[in-house]
């Protein structure tokens, strides 16, 4: 059962976190293009698609910590330092993604839609795109650190 | 969109707790508890944070959401009774 949990955990991490990384990385560029020309339907469509990929795969990504805890529980390593560090870093990455990155994207999509409707004057807001770039970078840095911790497992007898 | 996730998580919170307790009372299957435990914990956290982040929500609904097990479903009932739309009204809500 441990092997099944571990395989599903790694599979879920690859399938869920990968798309979020790519789509969130492409979002600020698409946002700049859409802000430059709000009536352009293609730019808005790609912006919405990128946001939707981030949102849906973030939800799918909830399987990663669930299966991770299941694996750690059946391995009996829940008290290890490397694992607790990983859990804290993952919690930070999840908070950045769910509480800052996704709402920020949603607000940016809403602002571009409103500018396209003409209900709001098109304000080229460079700050939003820069902030999203920074948050995406921070998220990527955190989960990359967790991935390295998962492989090296410092202090563990089964570590590399 | 967020409404659907919240609904799924609220039911998952209750179902996983029932499965956990049923397993505790009967078969004591260890793999089942090591899967259902984290599932319940994550569903609980998701429900609490998702309810707390809803706009135009009253303190009672927030307090109800913190209740273990049935908190999510009770909060959902209260939200729909108050006539609040969980799903934000947006043009892209069809996605």
Interface residues (C-beta under 8 A of the other chain):
Chain A: X1 X5 X48 X52 X55 X59 X62 X65 X66 X67 X68 X69 X70 X73 X74 X98 X99 X109 X110 X113
Chain B: X1 X5 X30 X31 X33 X34 X35 X37 X38 X39 X41 X42 X46 X49 X53 X90 X91 X92 X95
